[in-house]
Amino acid sequence: MTMTGETGWEVGAAPIRLYQSHHGAVSSWHAAERGVRRMGLSEEHARAELSKTRARYEDRLREIRSDLRERDLLVPPLPPELRHVDDDRAGEFGGFDEFHSTIEESSGGDVR
């Protein structure tokens, strides 16, 4: 969700809209199971539909989180069940240990 063509107040409102969208996508991901249950599908079809629905919300979260990062905004933490959304970013630093050692090296070992 890149918010292009923003002018005036829209530029200042973009972070608020992004945070609202993030909250909405997380809430919708959690509510997806109830929605699928209401469809009255067989167990197999319900699992497939839930997987497809949640994947759409996860893709949406990736887009929103990317936009937040592009704007140098704080990215909200994800609940444990959604942390995999950022798994594709883990390779950027090679994981926490590599990231931490890179920080130590660049600061001469003084990481305060």
C-alpha positions as CSV (number, residue, x, y, z in Angstrom):
1,M,0.0,0.0,0.0
2,T,2.1,2.9,-1.2
3,M,0.3,6.1,-0.6
4,T,1.4,8.1,-3.6
5,G,-0.1,11.4,-4.7
6,E,-0.4,12.6,-1.2
7,T,-0.7,16.4,-0.8
8,G,-1.3,18.7,2.1
9,W,-2.8,17.1,5.2
10,E,-2.7,13.6,3.5
11,V,1.1,13.5,3.9
12,G,0.8,14.0,7.7
13,A,-2.1,11.6,7.9
14,A,-0.4,8.8,6.1
15,P,1.3,7.3,9.2
16,I,-2.0,7.3,11.1
17,R,-3.7,5.5,8.2
18,L,-0.8,3.0,8.0
19,Y,-1.0,2.2,11.7
20,Q,-4.8,1.9,11.5
21,S,-4.4,-0.5,8.5
22,H,-1.9,-2.5,10.4
23,H,-4.2,-2.9,13.4
24,G,-7.1,-3.8,11.1
25,A,-5.1,-6.4,9.2
26,V,-4.0,-8.1,12.5
27,S,-7.5,-8.0,13.8
28,S,-8.9,-9.4,10.6
29,W,-6.3,-12.2,10.6
30,H,-7.5,-13.2,14.0
31,A,-11.2,-12.9,13.1
32,A,-10.8,-15.0,9.9
33,E,-11.4,-18.3,11.6
34,R,-14.8,-17.1,12.9
35,G,-15.8,-15.9,9.5
36,V,-14.8,-19.2,7.8
37,R,-16.7,-21.2,10.4
38,R,-19.8,-19.2,9.6
39,M,-19.6,-20.3,6.0
40,G,-20.6,-23.8,6.9
41,L,-17.9,-25.4,4.8
42,S,-16.6,-29.0,5.2
43,E,-13.6,-29.3,7.5
44,E,-11.2,-29.7,4.5
45,H,-12.7,-26.7,2.6
46,A,-12.7,-24.6,5.8
47,R,-9.0,-25.2,6.4
48,A,-8.2,-24.3,2.8
49,E,-10.4,-21.2,2.9
50,L,-8.8,-20.1,6.2
51,S,-5.4,-20.6,4.9
52,K,-6.2,-18.5,1.8
53,T,-7.9,-15.8,3.8
54,R,-5.1,-15.5,6.3
55,A,-2.5,-15.5,3.6
56,R,-4.2,-12.4,2.1
57,Y,-4.0,-10.6,5.4
58,E,-0.4,-11.6,5.9
59,D,0.5,-10.2,2.4
60,R,-1.3,-7.0,3.4
61,L,0.7,-6.8,6.6
62,R,3.9,-7.2,4.7
63,E,2.9,-4.3,2.4
64,I,2.0,-2.1,5.3
65,R,5.1,-2.9,7.3
66,S,7.2,-2.2,4.2
67,D,5.6,1.2,3.8
68,L,6.2,2.0,7.5
69,R,9.9,1.1,7.1
70,E,10.2,3.1,3.9
71,R,8.9,6.1,5.8
72,D,11.3,5.4,8.7
73,L,8.3,4.9,11.1
74,L,8.3,2.5,14.0
75,V,6.9,-0.9,13.0
76,P,4.4,-2.3,15.5
77,P,5.3,-5.6,17.1
78,L,3.5,-8.6,15.8
79,P,1.8,-11.1,18.0
80,P,3.7,-14.4,18.2
81,E,1.3,-16.2,15.8
82,L,2.1,-13.6,13.1
83,R,5.9,-13.2,13.6
84,H,6.5,-15.3,10.5
85,V,5.3,-12.3,8.4
86,D,8.7,-10.7,9.0
87,D,10.6,-14.0,8.5
88,D,11.6,-12.9,5.0
89,R,13.4,-9.9,6.5
90,A,15.5,-12.1,8.9
91,G,17.9,-12.8,6.0
92,E,18.7,-9.1,5.7
93,F,21.0,-9.3,8.7
94,G,21.5,-13.0,8.8
95,G,19.6,-13.3,12.0
96,F,20.0,-11.6,15.4
97,D,23.5,-12.9,16.2
98,E,24.9,-11.6,12.9
99,F,23.1,-8.3,13.3
100,H,24.4,-8.0,16.9
101,S,28.0,-8.8,15.9
102,T,27.8,-6.3,13.0
103,I,26.7,-3.6,15.5
104,E,29.5,-4.5,17.9
105,E,32.1,-4.4,15.1
106,S,30.9,-1.0,13.8
107,S,31.0,0.5,17.3
108,G,34.4,-0.9,18.2
109,G,32.8,-3.4,20.6
110,D,31.1,-0.8,22.7
111,V,27.4,-1.6,22.4
112,R,25.6,0.6,25.0
